[in-house]
């Protein structure tokens, strides 16, 4: 039976792959050390918008990390806080600093109710909250930090992947850069009065992602194709990425956003021929990595 993957979802309890077969849904928790294998079939269809199928069932390219046709992507973006198209959301928001590796720190905002889920989805190795308040106050604070401190609001996924195998081994060392930027941030004037400051409390996700001592990535799966197989042992996961040990020393990253829209069937044991889909070199920026 074929299922369509809806992507990887993170919570404080870990990561889960979400699957749909018509109206049915199921979740499969990530288990490090477990073998994973599947085969793609047919053509890749638009993933639709927020749980709703694409009305046209449009075919989309295999290398698209968005997995949506132009119309669905436009509609999805029109409802997106991340794209700065929503200004009247009444719920409180958190402003944060996220660290992905040496020299890779970004500022961002997330709905307070989501907890650390947004940071896990981005693959943040360490993060700390800066404050909480209304959406527009959080937006103004984010812009203040971007301008005054020169901190970006996005880091390319290719850059995040490139440093995971060489991260500092100690928690204090990993939190150092975030702590320094936190000190500079809270010293700035011009914070909105409605934004409540937060204490410095670095949160480390190395154990959740299982990336301590992760073997260096040797390649990145570029796309799925009809009849293509992917098989390997799950050794780590961060953000949308699964790190798969595929034999002969190969460790490949599978961006789970590439799974959306494909009909996938399991391939176990002797039925697994390995990886028969296109693989590109680490750091090849030919594939658009999307926001954040």
C-alpha positions as CSV (number, residue, x, y, z in Angstrom):
1,X,0.0,0.0,0.0
2,X,1.3,3.5,-0.9
3,X,1.3,6.3,1.5
4,X,2.2,10.0,0.9
5,X,4.6,11.6,3.3
6,X,3.5,14.9,4.7
7,X,6.9,15.7,6.1
8,X,8.8,15.5,9.4
9,X,7.2,17.0,12.5
10,X,9.2,17.8,15.7
11,X,8.0,18.2,19.2
12,X,9.8,18.0,22.6
13,X,9.3,14.3,22.4
14,X,11.3,13.9,19.2
15,X,10.6,13.7,15.5
16,X,7.8,11.9,13.6
17,X,7.1,11.3,10.0
18,X,3.5,12.1,9.1
19,X,1.8,10.0,6.5
20,X,-1.5,10.1,4.7
21,X,-3.4,7.6,2.6
22,X,-6.6,9.4,1.4
23,X,-8.4,10.4,4.6
24,X,-6.3,8.2,6.9
25,X,-3.2,9.5,8.7
26,X,-0.5,7.8,10.7
27,X,2.8,8.8,12.3
28,X,6.0,7.0,12.6
29,X,8.5,8.1,15.3
30,X,12.2,8.4,14.4
31,X,14.2,5.6,16.0
32,X,18.0,6.0,15.7
33,X,19.8,2.9,14.7
34,X,16.7,1.5,12.8
35,X,16.8,0.6,9.2
36,X,14.7,2.7,6.9
37,X,13.7,1.9,3.3
38,X,11.2,2.9,0.7
39,X,10.5,3.1,-3.1
40,X,8.9,6.1,-4.8
41,X,6.3,5.4,-7.5
42,X,4.5,7.4,-10.2
43,X,4.8,11.2,-10.4
44,X,5.2,13.8,-7.6
45,X,2.0,15.7,-7.0
46,X,1.5,19.0,-5.3
47,X,1.3,18.6,-1.5
48,X,-1.5,21.1,-1.3
49,X,-2.0,23.7,1.5
50,X,-2.1,22.9,5.2
51,X,-3.7,19.5,5.0
52,X,-5.9,20.3,2.0
53,X,-5.2,18.5,-1.3
54,X,-4.2,20.5,-4.3
55,X,-7.5,21.0,-6.4
56,X,-5.6,20.5,-9.6
57,X,-3.4,17.6,-8.5
58,X,-0.6,19.4,-10.2
59,X,2.7,17.7,-10.9
60,X,5.7,19.3,-9.3
61,X,9.5,18.9,-9.8
62,X,11.4,16.4,-7.8
63,X,14.0,18.9,-6.6
64,X,11.5,21.3,-5.1
65,X,11.8,21.5,-1.3
66,X,8.4,23.2,-1.1
67,X,6.6,20.4,-3.0
68,X,3.8,22.8,-4.1
69,X,2.5,24.2,-7.3
70,X,2.7,27.9,-7.8
71,X,-1.0,28.5,-6.8
72,X,-0.8,26.5,-3.6
73,X,2.5,28.0,-2.6
74,X,1.1,31.5,-3.1
75,X,-2.0,30.6,-0.9
76,X,0.2,29.1,1.7
77,X,2.5,32.1,1.8
78,X,-0.5,34.4,2.1
79,X,-1.3,32.8,5.5
80,X,2.3,32.7,6.8
81,X,3.6,34.6,9.7
82,X,7.1,33.6,8.6
83,X,6.6,35.4,5.3
84,X,5.4,38.5,7.1
85,X,1.9,38.4,5.5
86,X,0.0,38.1,8.8
87,X,-0.2,41.1,11.1
88,X,-3.2,40.5,13.3
89,X,-2.5,37.2,15.1
90,X,-3.5,37.8,18.7
91,X,-1.4,35.1,20.3
92,X,1.9,35.9,22.0
93,X,5.2,35.4,20.2
94,X,8.7,34.5,21.3
95,X,11.8,36.2,19.9
96,X,14.9,33.9,19.9
97,X,18.5,33.5,18.9
98,X,19.4,30.2,17.2
99,X,22.9,28.7,16.8
100,X,23.7,26.1,14.1
101,X,27.4,26.1,14.3
102,X,30.4,28.5,14.6
103,X,29.5,31.8,13.1
104,X,26.0,30.7,12.3
105,X,23.5,32.5,14.5
106,X,20.1,33.8,13.4
107,X,17.3,35.8,15.0
108,X,13.7,34.8,14.6
109,X,10.2,34.6,16.1
110,X,7.8,31.8,16.8
111,X,4.4,31.4,18.4
112,X,4.9,30.9,22.1
113,X,2.4,28.0,22.1
114,X,4.7,26.1,19.7
115,X,7.4,25.9,22.4
116,X,10.7,24.7,20.8
117,X,9.1,23.0,17.8
118,X,10.1,25.7,15.4
119,X,13.7,25.6,16.5
120,X,13.8,21.8,16.1
121,X,12.3,22.1,12.6
122,X,15.1,24.5,11.7
123,X,17.8,22.2,13.0
124,X,18.9,24.7,15.7
125,X,21.7,23.1,17.7
126,X,21.4,25.7,20.5
127,X,18.8,28.5,21.1
128,X,17.8,30.9,23.8
129,X,14.7,33.0,24.1
130,X,15.1,36.8,24.2
131,X,11.5,37.8,25.0
132,X,7.8,37.4,24.5
133,X,5.0,39.7,23.4
134,X,2.5,40.7,20.7
135,X,3.4,39.7,17.1
136,X,4.2,43.2,15.9
137,X,6.4,43.9,18.9
138,X,8.3,40.6,18.3
139,X,8.7,41.6,14.6
140,X,10.1,45.0,15.6
141,X,12.5,43.4,18.0
142,X,13.6,40.9,15.3
143,X,14.3,43.8,12.9
144,X,16.2,45.8,15.6
145,X,18.6,42.9,16.2
146,X,19.1,42.2,12.5
147,X,20.0,45.9,11.9
148,X,22.0,46.7,15.1
149,X,23.8,43.4,15.5
150,X,24.0,42.3,11.9
151,X,22.4,38.9,12.7
152,X,20.5,37.3,9.8
153,X,17.0,35.9,9.9
154,X,17.9,32.8,7.9
155,X,20.8,30.4,7.5
156,X,20.9,28.1,4.4
157,X,20.4,24.4,5.1
158,X,23.5,23.5,3.1
159,X,25.6,25.5,5.6
160,X,24.0,23.8,8.6
161,X,24.7,20.4,7.1
162,X,28.3,21.2,6.4
163,X,29.2,21.8,10.1
164,X,27.2,19.1,12.0
165,X,30.1,16.6,12.1
166,X,32.5,19.2,13.5
167,X,30.5,20.9,16.2
168,X,32.2,21.6,19.6
169,X,31.8,18.7,22.0
170,X,31.0,20.7,25.1
171,X,27.6,22.3,25.9
172,X,29.2,25.4,27.3
173,X,31.3,25.9,24.2
174,X,28.3,25.4,22.0
175,X,26.3,27.9,24.0
176,X,29.1,30.5,24.1
177,X,28.2,32.4,20.9
178,X,24.5,32.6,21.7
179,X,25.4,33.9,25.2
180,X,27.6,36.6,23.8
181,X,24.9,37.8,21.4
182,X,22.3,37.7,24.0
183,X,24.3,40.1,26.1
184,X,24.7,42.5,23.2
185,X,21.0,42.2,22.4
186,X,19.7,43.0,25.8
187,X,22.0,46.0,26.0
188,X,20.4,47.7,23.0
189,X,18.0,50.5,23.4
190,X,14.8,50.7,21.4
191,X,13.1,47.5,22.5
192,X,9.3,47.7,22.3
193,X,7.8,48.3,25.7
194,X,5.3,45.5,25.2
195,X,8.0,42.9,24.8
196,X,8.8,41.1,28.1
197,X,12.5,40.2,28.4
198,X,13.5,36.6,29.0
199,X,16.5,35.4,31.0
200,X,19.5,33.7,29.2
201,X,18.7,30.0,29.2
202,X,20.4,28.1,26.4
203,X,18.7,25.0,25.2
204,X,20.9,22.3,23.5
205,X,19.4,19.9,20.9
206,X,22.5,17.8,20.3
207,X,21.1,14.8,22.2
208,X,17.6,15.1,20.5
209,X,19.2,15.2,17.1
210,X,21.8,12.5,18.0
211,X,24.5,14.5,16.1
212,X,27.3,14.2,18.6
213,X,30.0,12.2,16.9
214,X,27.9,11.9,13.7
215,X,29.9,10.5,10.8
216,X,30.7,13.2,8.2
217,X,28.1,13.4,5.5
218,X,29.4,12.2,2.1
219,X,26.4,13.3,0.0
220,X,22.9,14.7,-0.2
221,X,20.0,13.1,-1.9
222,X,19.0,15.6,-4.6
223,X,15.5,14.2,-5.5
224,X,13.4,11.2,-5.8
225,X,12.4,9.5,-9.1
226,X,9.8,7.0,-10.2
227,X,11.0,3.6,-9.1
228,X,13.9,5.0,-7.1
229,X,14.9,3.4,-3.8
230,X,16.3,4.9,-0.6
231,X,17.6,2.6,2.1
232,X,19.9,3.0,5.1
233,X,20.3,3.1,8.9
234,X,19.1,6.3,10.6
235,X,22.0,7.7,12.6
236,X,20.9,11.3,13.2
237,X,18.2,13.8,12.3
238,X,18.1,17.6,12.4
239,X,15.5,20.0,11.1
240,X,14.0,18.3,8.0
241,X,17.1,16.2,7.4
242,X,17.6,12.5,8.1
243,X,21.2,11.2,8.2
244,X,21.3,7.7,6.7
245,X,24.3,5.3,6.9
246,X,24.1,3.5,3.6
247,X,27.0,1.2,3.6
248,X,30.6,1.4,2.2
249,X,31.2,4.4,4.4
250,X,28.5,6.5,2.7
251,X,26.4,8.8,5.0
252,X,23.7,10.5,3.0
253,X,21.3,13.3,4.0
254,X,17.7,12.9,3.0
255,X,15.7,16.2,3.2
256,X,12.3,14.9,4.1
257,X,10.7,17.9,2.3
258,X,11.6,16.1,-0.9
259,X,9.2,13.2,0.1
260,X,6.1,15.3,0.0
261,X,3.8,14.4,-2.8
262,X,5.3,11.0,-3.7
263,X,3.6,7.7,-3.3
264,X,6.0,5.7,-1.2
265,X,6.0,1.9,-0.5
266,X,8.2,0.2,2.1
267,X,11.1,-1.9,0.9
268,X,12.6,-4.2,3.5
269,X,15.3,-6.8,3.8
270,X,16.5,-8.3,0.6
271,X,14.1,-6.1,-1.3
272,X,16.3,-3.0,-0.6
273,X,18.7,-2.4,-3.4
274,X,20.3,0.6,-1.6
275,X,20.1,4.2,-3.0
276,X,19.1,4.5,-6.6
277,X,18.2,8.2,-6.7
278,X,20.3,11.2,-7.7
279,X,22.9,12.2,-5.0
280,X,24.8,15.4,-5.1
281,X,27.9,16.6,-3.2
282,X,27.7,18.2,0.2
283,X,27.6,22.0,-0.2
284,X,26.3,22.0,-3.7
285,X,23.8,24.9,-3.6
286,X,22.0,24.0,-6.8
287,X,18.8,23.0,-4.9
288,X,16.8,25.8,-3.4
289,X,16.8,25.2,0.4
290,X,13.9,27.5,1.2
291,X,13.5,29.8,4.2
292,X,15.3,29.5,7.5
